[in-house]
Amino acid sequence: MKFTAAQIAGILEGEVIGNPDAEVFKLSKIEEGTKGSLTFLANPKYNNYIYSTQATITIVNHTFEPEQDIITTLIKVEDAYQSFSKLLEYYNQVKLMKSGIEQPSVISENVVYGTDLYLGSFCYVGKNVTIGNNVKIYPNSFIGDNVTIGDNCVFFAGVRIYSETEIGHNCTIHSGTIIGSDGFGFAPQEDGTFTKVPQIGNVIIEDNVEIGACTTVDRATLGSTIIRKGVKLDNHIQVAHNVEISENTVIAAQTGIAGTTKIGKNCLIGGQVGFAGHLVIGDGVKIQAQSGIGKNIEAGEVVQGSPAFNYRDFAKSFVHFRNLPKIVSDLEELKNKNK
């Protein structure tokens, strides 16, 4: 995609200083700018690069005035950083603005879909599926029977949505993620073997949820595994059967949540955190990376460690952990003196 300086200025409500017909088709850092690239200058520490950059167009603050000759076309705006962010968002929307059904793909019977559907090649849509407006499903994705998908959702390549899953509006699911696979349910037998417990529940994902690549959300044994509004899940997260994650909680990569644990609203959970099953985590809890959670946590607590405990106590204790060899040496010395 190519954009002219005049088009970009129109989007950003900026002023072109230079060639309004200058065209760009890629983005770059100002110090790495090349012909055909668009960059921005917001931090005065980088001012010197504007005189050497080969970028075709540079977004600058309206107060910027060059002190030497420049070859780049300027677009002056109120706030260069915010304007560049706005442009990135616009570019991303344009890039994802696909529609139509590519072939080969399979749409089964009784499927209902809204306007501006994009269904990439080698996709499979099962029976009785309902898909809202402006949904983008990229190639090699699978949508099982009786799935419901709301408006403005984006599923990137290779997403797998198992049967009976319900997904709300404005959700994004990244490549390789699996929603609705069986929960890990097995009953031990007298002879030491295990018999699979049928997993007949589903997964419910509410509005404005984003799920990273290669994350798995298991269907419930009975009832539903629930991801509430505004939740953001990173890559490589395991959400087990009957887990519930409440509104606007954010979870970083490689976290594992065992079955039936309930996590509250507005929690911040670091990477590689492990949750035991059947726990209740209160609202507003913060959990530091690599913590092990084996008991319930009250609302508003900040914890760290494995097993996790209060963050401030952990920080104090860590001083002693780190000095443990010296402490032991000092004790040995005292013991020897008292002999």
C-alpha positions, -999 to +999 in steps of 0.1 A: +000+000+000+012+035-009+002+068+007+011+103-003+021+131+021-012+148+013-032+117+022-013+113+055-017+149+064-054+146+058-056+116+082-036+134+108-050+169+102-014+181+096+004+205+073+027+194+045+061+211+042+077+199+010+063+177-017+026+168-011+029+140-038+058+122-021+048+086-016+057+060+011+050+023+014+068+013+046+077+025+080+112+031+096+131+046+125+143+080+117+180+069+119+173+040+095+151+058+071+153+049+034+136+061+002+099+052+003+097+051+041+077+071+066+092+080+100+086+105+129+106+128+151+092+134+186+122+133+209+147+163+206+175+138+212+170+126+177+169+160+160+203+155+143+190+125+124+165+145+104+193+161+085+207+128+074+176+105+072+167+092+037+131+087+048+107+102+022+083+117+048+088+126+084+061+135+109+073+163+133+058+186+160+044+218+146+070+237+166+099+221+148+120+243+125+150+228+106+183+245+111+199+229+080+188+217+046+167+185+047+156+162+019+126+146+037+091+160+033+077+172+067+042+167+080+037+191+109+012+180+136+003+190+172+019+158+187+042+137+165+042+107+187+005+105+191+000+112+154+024+084+144+005+060+168-028+071+152-013+064+118-002+029+128-037+021+140-051+034+107-026+014+087-034-018+107-071-013+100-065-008+063-042-039+062-069-060+078-097-046+056-103-078+037-136-093+026-149-122+005-147-159+007-115-174-007-114-209-023-109-236-014-129-233+018-159-251+033-191-236+047-214-262+061-252-261+062-273-236+082-244-211+085-254-175+089-229-146+085-231-109+083-217-082+060-180-079+050-170-114+060-134-124+051-129-162+051-094-171+040-085-201+019-085-236+035-109-226+062-137-249+075-169-236+090-191-262+107-229-266+109-252-240+125-225-214+129-235-177+134-210-151+124-215-113+129-206-083+107-170-074+096-155-107+108-120-117+095-110-153+096-076-159+081-065-190+062-063-225+076-087-218+105-114-242+118-147-232+132-167-261+148-204-267+148-228-244+167-202-217+173-214-181+177-190-152+167-199-115+173-192-084+151-157-071+143-137-102+154-104-111+138-090-147+139-056-150+125-043-180+105-045-214+120-070-206+148-091-236+160-125-229+176-142-261+188-180-267+188-205-247+210-180-219+217-195-184+221-174-154+212-185-118+217-179-086+197-145-070+190-124-100+199-089-108+184-075-144+185-040-149+172-025-178+152-023-212+166-047-206+195-072-234+203-105-225+220-127-252+234-105-283+234-113-309+261-105-302+297-080-324+314-105-348+331-096-384+339-109-407+366-083-431+382-093-468+382-085-496+406-060-511+382-040-479+380-054-468+346-074-436+339-108-433+322-116-401+304-144-380+319-165-366+290-161-328+286-195-316+276-194-279+285-183-250+264-162-218+263-177-183+265-155-153+255-171-119+261-165-086+242-132-069+237-110-099+245-076-104+229-059-138+231-023-143+219-007-169+198-006-206+208-028-202+239-053-229+248-087-224+265-103-257+275-140-263+274-158-270+307-165-304+320-201-291+327-212-255+323-187-230+308-151-218+309-156-180+309-133-152+297-150-119+307-150-086+289-117-068+283-094-097+293-060-097+276-042-130+274-006-133+261+010-161+241+014-197+254-011-196+282-031-226+294-066-220+307-081-252+321-117-264+323-143-243+342-118-215+349-133-180+350-112-149+343-131-116+352-132-083+335-100-064+323-075-089+338-042-091+320-021-123+320+014-126+306+029-155+287+034-191+298+010-189+327-010-220+336-044-220+353-057-253+367-093-262+366-122-243+383-100-214+395-117-181+395-097-149+389-111-115+397-114-082+379-085-059+370-058-084+380-022-081+367-005-115+364+031-119+353+047-146+331+051-182+341+027-180+370+012-214+380-022-216+396-035-247+415-071-257+409-103-246+427-088-213+439-104-178+442-083-148+433-098-115+444-101-083+423-071-061+417-046-087+427-010-084+413+011-115+409+048-113+401+064-135+374+072-171+381+051-172+413+033-204+424-003-199+436-015-226+459-041-208+480-068-181+477-057-145+475-076-116+489-086-086+467-058-060+462-029-082+474+005-081+457+023-115+459+055-131+447+074-164+452+066-201+451+046-206+472+036-170+468+033-146+497+031-108+502+054-090+478+069-067+505+076-096+528+092-115+498+115-085+491+126-084+527+131-122+528+151-121+496+178-101+512+182-130+537+180-156+509+208-139+491+230-136+522+222-171+534+258-185+528+273-156+549+247-160+576+255-197+579+292-189+579+287-164+607+266-189+627+293-215+623+319-190+635+298-181+666+292-218+674+330-225+671+338-196+694+314-209+721+330-244+721 
